[in-house]
Amino acid sequence: MYKINWTKAIIAGVAGTLLFDILGFILSGEWWDIPALLGEKTGLGLAYGVMGHFGNGALLAIL
């Protein structure tokens, strides 16, 4: 059975999300559009949107 290296998975998820954001900036010219949208739609602000965005990236890497 395969054992997950949690630290590497979380780092990979955060790094992948950051690269995703950089690529989005290069292609669209807009920065932080996904976290801003998450924060706006939940009503919890940009900080929550950033945490949710990067947390989702880490979760996807773990899965």
C-alpha positions in Angstrom: 0.0 0.0 0.0 1.2 3.5 -0.9 1.8 6.0 1.9 1.2 9.7 1.3 4.1 12.1 2.1 1.9 14.9 3.5 4.6 17.5 3.5 5.5 17.0 -0.1 1.9 16.8 -1.2 1.0 20.1 0.5 4.1 21.8 -0.9 3.3 20.5 -4.4 -0.2 21.7 -4.1 0.8 25.2 -3.0 3.5 25.4 -5.7 1.1 24.2 -8.4 -1.5 26.7 -7.3 1.1 29.5 -7.4 2.2 28.4 -10.9 -1.5 28.3 -11.9 -1.9 31.9 -10.7 1.3 33.0 -12.5 0.1 31.4 -15.8 -3.3 33.0 -15.4 -1.6 36.4 -15.0 0.5 35.8 -18.1 -2.5 34.8 -20.1 -5.1 37.2 -18.8 -3.1 40.1 -17.3 -5.2 39.9 -14.1 -3.8 38.9 -10.7 -5.7 37.3 -7.8 -8.9 36.9 -9.8 -9.8 33.5 -8.3 -9.1 34.3 -4.6 -10.9 37.7 -5.0 -13.9 35.9 -6.5 -13.9 33.4 -3.7 -13.7 36.1 -1.0 -16.4 38.2 -2.7 -18.8 35.3 -3.2 -18.5 34.0 0.4 -18.5 37.5 1.9 -15.4 36.7 3.9 -12.8 38.9 2.1 -9.6 38.4 0.1 -7.7 36.7 3.0 -10.3 33.9 3.1 -10.2 33.7 -0.7 -6.4 33.2 -0.7 -6.6 30.6 2.0 -9.4 28.8 0.2 -7.7 28.9 -3.1 -4.3 27.6 -1.9 -6.1 25.1 0.5 -8.0 23.7 -2.5 -4.7 23.3 -4.4 -3.1 21.4 -1.5 -6.2 19.2 -1.2 -6.1 18.4 -4.9 -2.5 17.4 -4.6 -3.2 15.1 -1.7 -6.1 13.4 -3.5 
